Amino acid sequence: MKRSYGLGLVLSVALAGFFLAQGIGSANEKKSPSVNFSKDVAPIIYNNCTVCHQPGETAPMAFLNYKQVRPWAKSIREVVINRQMPPWYADPNHGDFANNRRLSQKDIDTIVAWVDQGAKEGDPKELPPAPKLREENWSIGKPDAVFSLTEEFSVPSDGTVDYQHFVVHTNFTEDKYVQAAQIKRGNPALVHHVIVNVIEPGTSPLPA
């Protein structure tokens, strides 16, 4: 009887220690914070993506709310990891830009976590203010000078269009400082981007 009692006592102590160790291990486990669209992802999308992802702009789909963003969750995850989106080609080693929309690593990690956790919506009450949509008026304020193309260009319904070169004369008679500039496209859905170069008189021939 004594031997059996002693054996039982040893087993009880060992098992108690086992359960205690298990409990400590569970308490020390770190859980990833929950990420949702309304609170965590919407601010990133609204600040960096909706400038192009809105009706009438160059992006093929709008990202103005959860229902519009959710179907593209996995694609968004892929392109932000590869830093393909948002597109930004200025060299970060040469100045800071007020409209820089490159994502920080924290933003990228947030989007990745959101998708990996199932791309949940969260509480719509936590959404930030709706993104500001582009207006027909000048976003830089009333400009001091406006230069317009002297000819229209018709974009075909299919196929590839090479870069088109247009020359617009300023007719300035003295040097000017440029504080802000804006390109107003006749059809934003067709004109993806515009490259502007300044050609000083007598420095190079005009493009053909």
C-alpha positions as CSV (number, residue, x, y, z in Angstrom):
1,M,0.0,0.0,0.0
2,K,2.8,2.4,0.9
3,R,4.5,1.7,-2.4
4,S,1.4,2.3,-4.4
5,Y,0.7,5.5,-2.4
6,G,4.2,6.8,-3.0
7,L,4.0,6.1,-6.7
8,G,0.7,7.9,-7.0
9,L,2.1,10.9,-5.2
10,V,5.1,11.2,-7.6
11,L,2.8,10.9,-10.6
12,S,0.5,13.5,-9.3
13,V,3.3,16.0,-8.8
14,A,4.8,15.3,-12.2
15,L,1.4,15.8,-13.9
16,A,0.8,19.0,-12.0
17,G,4.1,20.3,-13.1
18,F,3.3,19.3,-16.7
19,F,0.0,21.2,-16.7
20,L,1.6,24.2,-15.1
21,A,4.3,24.3,-17.8
22,Q,1.6,24.0,-20.4
23,G,-0.3,26.9,-18.9
24,I,2.8,29.1,-18.8
25,G,3.6,28.3,-22.4
26,S,0.1,29.3,-23.6
27,A,0.2,32.5,-21.6
28,N,3.5,33.5,-23.3
29,E,2.3,32.9,-26.8
30,K,1.9,36.2,-28.8
31,K,-1.1,36.6,-31.0
32,S,-0.9,38.8,-34.1
33,P,-3.1,41.9,-33.7
34,S,-6.3,41.9,-35.6
35,V,-6.4,44.0,-38.8
36,N,-9.5,45.1,-40.6
37,F,-10.3,47.4,-43.5
38,S,-12.3,50.1,-41.7
39,K,-9.7,51.0,-39.1
40,D,-6.4,49.9,-40.5
41,V,-6.4,49.5,-44.3
42,A,-8.9,52.2,-45.5
43,P,-6.6,55.1,-44.3
44,I,-3.8,53.6,-46.4
45,I,-6.0,53.1,-49.5
46,Y,-7.6,56.6,-49.2
47,N,-4.3,58.4,-48.8
48,N,-2.3,56.6,-51.4
49,C,-4.5,54.9,-54.0
50,T,-7.8,56.6,-54.6
51,V,-6.2,59.6,-56.3
52,C,-6.1,57.2,-59.3
53,H,-8.6,54.5,-58.2
54,Q,-11.7,56.6,-58.7
55,P,-14.3,57.0,-61.5
56,G,-12.9,58.8,-64.6
57,E,-9.3,58.3,-63.6
58,T,-6.5,56.2,-65.1
59,A,-6.9,53.1,-62.8
60,P,-9.3,50.4,-64.2
61,M,-11.2,50.0,-60.9
62,A,-12.3,52.3,-58.0
63,F,-11.2,51.8,-54.4
64,L,-13.7,54.1,-52.6
65,N,-15.1,51.5,-50.2
66,Y,-14.8,48.0,-48.8
67,K,-17.0,46.4,-51.4
68,Q,-14.8,47.8,-54.2
69,V,-11.5,46.9,-52.6
70,R,-12.3,43.4,-51.2
71,P,-12.3,41.5,-54.6
72,W,-8.8,42.8,-55.3
73,A,-7.3,42.0,-51.8
74,K,-4.9,39.3,-53.0
75,S,-3.8,41.3,-56.0
76,I,-3.2,44.4,-53.8
77,R,-1.1,42.3,-51.4
78,E,1.1,41.1,-54.3
79,V,1.7,44.5,-55.9
80,V,2.4,46.3,-52.6
81,I,4.9,43.6,-51.5
82,N,6.7,44.1,-54.9
83,R,6.4,47.9,-54.6
84,Q,4.7,48.0,-57.9
85,M,1.9,50.0,-56.4
86,P,1.4,52.8,-55.8
87,P,3.6,53.7,-58.8
88,W,6.4,56.1,-57.9
89,Y,9.5,56.5,-60.0
90,A,11.3,59.5,-58.4
91,D,14.6,58.7,-56.9
92,P,14.3,58.9,-53.1
93,N,17.9,59.9,-52.9
94,H,17.2,63.2,-54.6
95,G,14.7,65.2,-52.5
96,D,11.5,64.8,-50.7
97,F,8.2,65.2,-52.5
98,A,4.9,66.4,-50.9
99,N,2.9,64.0,-53.0
100,N,5.0,61.0,-52.4
101,R,2.6,58.0,-52.3
102,R,5.1,55.2,-51.7
103,L,4.1,53.0,-48.9
104,S,6.1,52.6,-45.7
105,Q,7.1,49.1,-44.6
106,K,4.5,49.5,-41.8
107,D,1.7,50.1,-44.3
108,I,2.8,47.2,-46.5
109,D,2.9,44.9,-43.4
110,T,-0.6,46.1,-42.4
111,I,-2.0,45.3,-45.9
112,V,-0.3,41.9,-45.9
113,A,-1.7,41.1,-42.4
114,W,-5.2,42.2,-43.4
115,V,-5.2,39.9,-46.4
116,D,-3.7,37.0,-44.5
117,Q,-6.4,37.3,-41.9
118,G,-9.2,37.1,-44.4
119,A,-9.5,40.7,-45.5
120,K,-12.2,41.5,-43.0
121,E,-14.3,44.7,-43.1
122,G,-14.4,45.6,-39.5
123,D,-16.7,48.2,-38.0
124,P,-17.8,50.8,-40.7
125,K,-18.1,53.4,-37.9
126,E,-14.3,53.3,-37.7
127,L,-13.8,54.4,-41.3
128,P,-11.8,57.6,-41.9
129,P,-13.4,60.5,-43.8
130,A,-14.3,59.6,-47.4
131,P,-11.5,60.2,-49.8
132,K,-11.5,63.5,-51.7
133,L,-12.4,63.0,-55.3
134,R,-10.8,64.9,-58.1
135,E,-12.7,67.9,-59.2
136,E,-13.1,69.5,-62.6
137,N,-11.6,72.7,-61.2
138,W,-7.9,73.4,-60.7
139,S,-6.6,71.5,-57.7
140,I,-3.6,73.9,-57.4
141,G,-5.8,77.0,-57.4
142,K,-6.4,79.4,-60.2
143,P,-3.2,79.3,-62.3
144,D,-1.4,82.4,-63.5
145,A,-0.9,80.9,-67.0
146,V,-2.6,78.2,-69.0
147,F,-1.1,76.6,-72.1
148,S,-3.3,74.4,-74.3
149,L,-2.5,72.0,-77.1
150,T,-3.0,73.5,-80.5
151,E,-4.3,70.1,-81.9
152,E,-6.4,67.2,-80.8
153,F,-5.2,63.6,-80.9
154,S,-7.7,60.8,-81.4
155,V,-7.0,57.6,-79.5
156,P,-7.9,54.4,-81.3
157,S,-10.2,51.9,-79.6
158,D,-7.6,49.2,-79.6
159,G,-3.9,48.6,-80.2
160,T,-0.8,50.3,-78.9
161,V,-0.1,54.0,-79.2
162,D,3.5,55.2,-79.2
163,Y,4.5,58.3,-77.2
164,Q,3.1,61.4,-78.9
165,H,5.1,64.6,-78.9
166,F,3.4,68.0,-78.7
167,V,5.1,71.3,-78.6
168,V,3.3,74.1,-76.6
169,H,4.9,77.6,-76.7
170,T,4.8,79.6,-73.5
171,N,5.6,82.9,-75.3
172,F,7.3,84.1,-72.1
173,T,9.7,87.0,-72.5
174,E,11.5,86.5,-69.2
175,D,12.4,83.6,-66.8
176,K,9.7,82.4,-64.5
177,Y,9.7,80.4,-61.3
178,V,7.2,77.5,-61.2
179,Q,5.5,77.0,-57.8
180,A,2.9,74.4,-59.0
181,A,1.8,72.8,-62.2
182,Q,-1.2,70.7,-63.2
183,I,-2.0,68.7,-66.3
184,K,-5.7,68.7,-67.3
185,R,-6.5,65.8,-69.6
186,G,-9.3,65.9,-72.0
187,N,-10.2,62.3,-71.1
188,P,-8.5,61.1,-67.9
189,A,-9.6,57.5,-68.6
190,L,-7.4,57.5,-71.8
191,V,-4.4,59.6,-70.9
192,H,-2.3,57.6,-68.4
193,H,0.5,60.1,-67.8
194,V,2.3,63.0,-69.3
195,I,6.0,63.9,-69.4
196,V,6.8,67.5,-69.6
197,N,10.2,68.9,-70.7
198,V,11.3,72.5,-70.9
199,I,13.2,73.4,-74.0
200,E,15.0,76.7,-73.7
201,P,15.4,78.7,-76.9
202,G,18.3,77.6,-79.1
203,T,19.3,74.7,-76.9
204,S,17.9,71.8,-79.0
205,P,15.6,71.2,-81.9
206,L,11.9,70.7,-81.2
207,P,10.7,67.1,-81.4
208,A,9.2,65.9,-84.6
